[in-house]
Amino acid sequence: MSWKSRIQILDLGKDDRIESTCKSCGYTWYEFVSDYIDKAYPRQLYLDEFEASLHCHQWNCKGKIRIALSSEAETEGFQGGLA
């Protein structure tokens, strides 16, 4: 069981973004959760079921995708070091 099998789309905020990456061609795009919360069927899916139902948007690919939750938090480089 991964973290995707514990979170439903309803658990996410409407302003959250989902990063989708094709496993075949590597094409990456972002989608807003609000696009799927307004629809009755997809909003009740867990993220692993949602991921299995999606396919690549690139022309003539239609490969399976991998999703990740993107964050607006600022990341910082490694600050410490060996003494």
Rosetta constraint file for C-alpha pairs under 8 A:
AtomPair CA 1 CA 5 HARMONIC 6.27 0.50
AtomPair CA 2 CA 6 HARMONIC 7.32 0.50
AtomPair CA 3 CA 7 HARMONIC 6.83 0.50
AtomPair CA 4 CA 46 HARMONIC 6.70 0.50
AtomPair CA 4 CA 47 HARMONIC 4.81 0.50
AtomPair CA 4 CA 48 HARMONIC 5.01 0.50
AtomPair CA 5 CA 46 HARMONIC 5.73 0.50
AtomPair CA 5 CA 47 HARMONIC 6.12 0.50
AtomPair CA 5 CA 48 HARMONIC 5.46 0.50
AtomPair CA 5 CA 49 HARMONIC 7.80 0.50
AtomPair CA 6 CA 46 HARMONIC 6.76 0.50
AtomPair CA 6 CA 47 HARMONIC 7.76 0.50
AtomPair CA 7 CA 11 HARMONIC 6.31 0.50
AtomPair CA 7 CA 46 HARMONIC 5.55 0.50
AtomPair CA 7 CA 47 HARMONIC 6.06 0.50
AtomPair CA 8 CA 12 HARMONIC 7.33 0.50
AtomPair CA 8 CA 43 HARMONIC 7.18 0.50
AtomPair CA 8 CA 44 HARMONIC 6.20 0.50
AtomPair CA 8 CA 45 HARMONIC 5.59 0.50
AtomPair CA 8 CA 46 HARMONIC 4.09 0.50
AtomPair CA 8 CA 47 HARMONIC 5.80 0.50
AtomPair CA 9 CA 33 HARMONIC 7.32 0.50
AtomPair CA 9 CA 36 HARMONIC 7.82 0.50
AtomPair CA 9 CA 37 HARMONIC 6.98 0.50
AtomPair CA 9 CA 42 HARMONIC 7.51 0.50
AtomPair CA 9 CA 43 HARMONIC 5.07 0.50
AtomPair CA 9 CA 44 HARMONIC 6.34 0.50
AtomPair CA 9 CA 45 HARMONIC 6.28 0.50
AtomPair CA 9 CA 46 HARMONIC 6.32 0.50
AtomPair CA 9 CA 47 HARMONIC 6.55 0.50
AtomPair CA 10 CA 37 HARMONIC 6.65 0.50
AtomPair CA 10 CA 43 HARMONIC 5.60 0.50
AtomPair CA 10 CA 44 HARMONIC 6.48 0.50
AtomPair CA 12 CA 16 HARMONIC 6.67 0.50
AtomPair CA 12 CA 33 HARMONIC 7.18 0.50
AtomPair CA 13 CA 33 HARMONIC 7.04 0.50
AtomPair CA 13 CA 34 HARMONIC 7.86 0.50
AtomPair CA 14 CA 32 HARMONIC 7.19 0.50
AtomPair CA 14 CA 33 HARMONIC 5.31 0.50
AtomPair CA 14 CA 34 HARMONIC 4.56 0.50
AtomPair CA 14 CA 37 HARMONIC 7.34 0.50
AtomPair CA 15 CA 32 HARMONIC 6.53 0.50
AtomPair CA 15 CA 33 HARMONIC 6.58 0.50
AtomPair CA 15 CA 34 HARMONIC 6.62 0.50
AtomPair CA 16 CA 32 HARMONIC 6.01 0.50
AtomPair CA 16 CA 33 HARMONIC 5.74 0.50
AtomPair CA 16 CA 34 HARMONIC 7.86 0.50
AtomPair CA 16 CA 69 HARMONIC 7.72 0.50
AtomPair CA 16 CA 70 HARMONIC 7.49 0.50
AtomPair CA 16 CA 71 HARMONIC 7.90 0.50
AtomPair CA 17 CA 30 HARMONIC 6.31 0.50
AtomPair CA 17 CA 31 HARMONIC 5.56 0.50
AtomPair CA 17 CA 32 HARMONIC 4.50 0.50
AtomPair CA 17 CA 33 HARMONIC 5.90 0.50
AtomPair CA 17 CA 69 HARMONIC 6.40 0.50
AtomPair CA 17 CA 70 HARMONIC 5.81 0.50
AtomPair CA 17 CA 71 HARMONIC 7.77 0.50
AtomPair CA 18 CA 30 HARMONIC 5.57 0.50
AtomPair CA 18 CA 31 HARMONIC 5.24 0.50
AtomPair CA 18 CA 32 HARMONIC 6.17 0.50
AtomPair CA 18 CA 33 HARMONIC 6.79 0.50
AtomPair CA 18 CA 67 HARMONIC 6.50 0.50
AtomPair CA 18 CA 68 HARMONIC 5.88 0.50
AtomPair CA 18 CA 69 HARMONIC 4.92 0.50
AtomPair CA 18 CA 70 HARMONIC 5.97 0.50
AtomPair CA 19 CA 28 HARMONIC 7.07 0.50
AtomPair CA 19 CA 29 HARMONIC 5.98 0.50
AtomPair CA 19 CA 30 HARMONIC 4.59 0.50
AtomPair CA 19 CA 31 HARMONIC 6.62 0.50
AtomPair CA 19 CA 67 HARMONIC 5.53 0.50
AtomPair CA 19 CA 68 HARMONIC 5.11 0.50
AtomPair CA 19 CA 69 HARMONIC 5.98 0.50
AtomPair CA 19 CA 70 HARMONIC 6.04 0.50
AtomPair CA 20 CA 28 HARMONIC 5.59 0.50
AtomPair CA 20 CA 29 HARMONIC 5.41 0.50
AtomPair CA 20 CA 30 HARMONIC 6.01 0.50
AtomPair CA 20 CA 31 HARMONIC 7.60 0.50
AtomPair CA 20 CA 65 HARMONIC 6.29 0.50
AtomPair CA 20 CA 66 HARMONIC 5.75 0.50
AtomPair CA 20 CA 67 HARMONIC 4.55 0.50
AtomPair CA 20 CA 68 HARMONIC 6.59 0.50
AtomPair CA 21 CA 26 HARMONIC 5.93 0.50
AtomPair CA 21 CA 27 HARMONIC 5.65 0.50
AtomPair CA 21 CA 28 HARMONIC 4.35 0.50
AtomPair CA 21 CA 29 HARMONIC 6.67 0.50
AtomPair CA 21 CA 56 HARMONIC 7.85 0.50
AtomPair CA 21 CA 65 HARMONIC 5.36 0.50
AtomPair CA 21 CA 66 HARMONIC 5.24 0.50
AtomPair CA 21 CA 67 HARMONIC 6.38 0.50
AtomPair CA 22 CA 26 HARMONIC 4.81 0.50
AtomPair CA 22 CA 27 HARMONIC 5.33 0.50
AtomPair CA 22 CA 28 HARMONIC 6.52 0.50
AtomPair CA 22 CA 55 HARMONIC 7.66 0.50
AtomPair CA 22 CA 56 HARMONIC 5.71 0.50
AtomPair CA 22 CA 63 HARMONIC 6.21 0.50
AtomPair CA 22 CA 64 HARMONIC 5.98 0.50
AtomPair CA 22 CA 65 HARMONIC 4.27 0.50
AtomPair CA 22 CA 66 HARMONIC 6.31 0.50
AtomPair CA 23 CA 63 HARMONIC 6.59 0.50
AtomPair CA 23 CA 64 HARMONIC 5.88 0.50
AtomPair CA 23 CA 65 HARMONIC 5.40 0.50
AtomPair CA 23 CA 66 HARMONIC 6.64 0.50
AtomPair CA 24 CA 61 HARMONIC 7.64 0.50
AtomPair CA 24 CA 63 HARMONIC 5.63 0.50
AtomPair CA 24 CA 64 HARMONIC 7.11 0.50
AtomPair CA 25 CA 61 HARMONIC 7.32 0.50
AtomPair CA 25 CA 63 HARMONIC 7.66 0.50
AtomPair CA 27 CA 56 HARMONIC 7.68 0.50
AtomPair CA 27 CA 58 HARMONIC 7.06 0.50
AtomPair CA 31 CA 35 HARMONIC 7.53 0.50
AtomPair CA 32 CA 36 HARMONIC 7.75 0.50
AtomPair CA 33 CA 37 HARMONIC 6.23 0.50
AtomPair CA 34 CA 38 HARMONIC 6.49 0.50
AtomPair CA 35 CA 39 HARMONIC 7.60 0.50
AtomPair CA 36 CA 42 HARMONIC 6.07 0.50
AtomPair CA 36 CA 43 HARMONIC 5.92 0.50
AtomPair CA 37 CA 42 HARMONIC 7.20 0.50
AtomPair CA 37 CA 43 HARMONIC 4.92 0.50
AtomPair CA 38 CA 43 HARMONIC 7.45 0.50
AtomPair CA 39 CA 43 HARMONIC 6.45 0.50
AtomPair CA 40 CA 44 HARMONIC 7.43 0.50
AtomPair CA 41 CA 45 HARMONIC 7.42 0.50
AtomPair CA 42 CA 50 HARMONIC 6.99 0.50
AtomPair CA 45 CA 49 HARMONIC 5.98 0.50
AtomPair CA 45 CA 50 HARMONIC 5.84 0.50
AtomPair CA 46 CA 50 HARMONIC 6.13 0.50
AtomPair CA 47 CA 51 HARMONIC 5.94 0.50
AtomPair CA 48 CA 52 HARMONIC 6.32 0.50
AtomPair CA 49 CA 53 HARMONIC 6.43 0.50
AtomPair CA 50 CA 54 HARMONIC 6.66 0.50
AtomPair CA 51 CA 65 HARMONIC 6.71 0.50
AtomPair CA 51 CA 66 HARMONIC 6.57 0.50
AtomPair CA 51 CA 67 HARMONIC 6.36 0.50
AtomPair CA 52 CA 64 HARMONIC 7.29 0.50
AtomPair CA 52 CA 65 HARMONIC 7.65 0.50
AtomPair CA 54 CA 64 HARMONIC 6.90 0.50
AtomPair CA 54 CA 65 HARMONIC 6.70 0.50
AtomPair CA 55 CA 62 HARMONIC 5.22 0.50
AtomPair CA 55 CA 63 HARMONIC 5.52 0.50
AtomPair CA 55 CA 64 HARMONIC 5.03 0.50
AtomPair CA 55 CA 65 HARMONIC 5.85 0.50
AtomPair CA 56 CA 61 HARMONIC 6.31 0.50
AtomPair CA 56 CA 62 HARMONIC 4.56 0.50
AtomPair CA 56 CA 63 HARMONIC 5.18 0.50
AtomPair CA 56 CA 64 HARMONIC 6.32 0.50
AtomPair CA 56 CA 65 HARMONIC 6.29 0.50
AtomPair CA 57 CA 61 HARMONIC 7.44 0.50
AtomPair CA 57 CA 62 HARMONIC 6.58 0.50
AtomPair CA 58 CA 62 HARMONIC 6.97 0.50
